[in-house]
Each structure stands twice: as structure tokens, then as C-alpha cells.
Amino acid sequence: MRELDELIAEIVVDCYDEEECMTAFCTVLGDEIPVPFDVVFMGVPVEVIAIGAGRTPGVVATCRCGKETGEVGLASLTLPDGSVAAWLQAAYLRYLGNDPGQASPPPGWHLGSWDQP
């Protein structure tokens, strides 16, 4: 959990309130998780085409299933173990006060590419 706490601290380092924290998570998650990718949501295969802020509070994944597109809370998705997406989702879940599960950082990955010039 220490690694998740350090990651969270790095993400929200310059934030003054909850809204800024959500913006920071949206920025990092949107920048660091490569899209599109496929997941299963409620037993239905969907394609995640974007991650960021949506019409509802929190971080959302914009998903496509056939010709239909909709937003799903990022916390609702089961992401591939060992992926950057799962690691960042675990940090987001822990930040929200939810159980992040047994996530671990992907080998060789580190936060930072999103803030480089």
C-alpha cells in the first residue's frame, strides 16, 4: 500500500481541494492509460475509447459497444492485472477509500511521462 500512497501523493501534490484532485486523477489517467482497449463490463465486451472527466462526478471511461457509446465509472471496470491501467485504477480506488485489491506496479513503469515537456 505504501507504493499506492506514494503514487497518490505524487498525483495530487499541487491540489488544494477535491475538485482539483479529481482533475489531477483525470489528467494522469487520461494521459497514462493507452486507449482504446477492450474490457468486459457487466458480462458485455466493450471498448474503452477515452478516460477522463464526464457528466458524472469522478473519473469515467467512455466505452463503445457496437454503435453505442456511454460513460462508466472507472472504478466499475475490471482492468487487466499488471497493466498501467490497473495500477492507476488501484491508486484511484484507494484515494476514494475503496479496496484497491492486490495491484502492483507494472515492471519498469513510473509516473512522469505526462508532465515532461
VENZI-V788213 format. One record per residue. N is the residue number from 1. PSI is psi in whole degrees, -180 to 180 (999 if undefined). OMEGA is omega in whole degrees, 0 to 359 (999 if undefined). NEAR is the number of other C-alpha atoms within 8 Angstrom. Layout:
N & PSI & OMEGA & NEAR
N & PSI & OMEGA & NEAR
This chain:
1 & -25 & 180 & 4
2 & -42 & 180 & 5
3 & -39 & 177 & 6
4 & -43 & 179 & 10
5 & -39 & 178 & 9
6 & -40 & 178 & 8
7 & -45 & 178 & 10
8 & -46 & 180 & 11
9 & -39 & 179 & 8
10 & -39 & 181 & 7
11 & -41 & 187 & 10
12 & 16 & 187 & 11
13 & -39 & 184 & 6
14 & 15 & 185 & 4
15 & 142 & 181 & 9
16 & -18 & 181 & 6
17 & 177 & 183 & 6
18 & -40 & 180 & 7
19 & -43 & 178 & 6
20 & -35 & 177 & 10
21 & -44 & 178 & 12
22 & -40 & 177 & 10
23 & -41 & 179 & 9
24 & -46 & 178 & 11
25 & -43 & 178 & 12
26 & -43 & 181 & 12
27 & -51 & 183 & 9
28 & -48 & 181 & 10
29 & -43 & 180 & 12
30 & -34 & 181 & 11
31 & -34 & 189 & 8
32 & -21 & 182 & 10
33 & 115 & 181 & 9
34 & 131 & 176 & 7
35 & 155 & 2 & 7
36 & 160 & 171 & 8
37 & 158 & 184 & 8
38 & 141 & 174 & 8
39 & 171 & 173 & 11
40 & 127 & 179 & 10
41 & 117 & 180 & 10
42 & 41 & 177 & 4
43 & 2 & 182 & 5
44 & 128 & 176 & 6
45 & 131 & 178 & 9
46 & 162 & 176 & 11
47 & 124 & 175 & 11
48 & 121 & 184 & 14
49 & -12 & 177 & 11
50 & 154 & 175 & 10
51 & 133 & 179 & 14
52 & -152 & 179 & 11
53 & 149 & 179 & 11
54 & -159 & 180 & 9
55 & -15 & 179 & 4
56 & 160 & 179 & 6
57 & 150 & 178 & 6
58 & -176 & 181 & 8
59 & 134 & 180 & 14
60 & 156 & 171 & 13
61 & 127 & 174 & 13
62 & 120 & 185 & 12
63 & 149 & 177 & 13
64 & 135 & 175 & 12
65 & 106 & 186 & 9
66 & -125 & 180 & 4
67 & -3 & 182 & 5
68 & 142 & 178 & 6
69 & 140 & 178 & 8
70 & 169 & 180 & 7
71 & 140 & 179 & 9
72 & 137 & 175 & 10
73 & 131 & 182 & 10
74 & -34 & 181 & 10
75 & -18 & 182 & 8
76 & -13 & 185 & 7
77 & 148 & 171 & 10
78 & 113 & 184 & 8
79 & 157 & 184 & 8
80 & 127 & 177 & 7
81 & 140 & 176 & 6
82 & 0 & 182 & 10
83 & 160 & 173 & 10
84 & -41 & 180 & 11
85 & -46 & 181 & 11
86 & -38 & 180 & 13
87 & -46 & 179 & 13
88 & -35 & 175 & 9
89 & -40 & 178 & 11
90 & -41 & 177 & 13
91 & -43 & 179 & 13
92 & -45 & 179 & 11
93 & -45 & 179 & 12
94 & -42 & 177 & 11
95 & -39 & 179 & 8
96 & -10 & 182 & 6
97 & 14 & 179 & 6
98 & 163 & 179 & 7
99 & 120 & 180 & 7
100 & -2 & 182 & 10
101 & -154 & 184 & 5
102 & 39 & 183 & 4
103 & 150 & 174 & 10
104 & 153 & 182 & 6
105 & 141 & 176 & 9
106 & 142 & 180 & 9
107 & 130 & 175 & 4
108 & -6 & 181 & 4
109 & 144 & 172 & 7
110 & 149 & 178 & 4
111 & 139 & 175 & 6
112 & -23 & 182 & 6
113 & -26 & 182 & 6
114 & -20 & 181 & 8
115 & 13 & 179 & 5
116 & 146 & 179 & 5
117 & 999 & 999 & 2
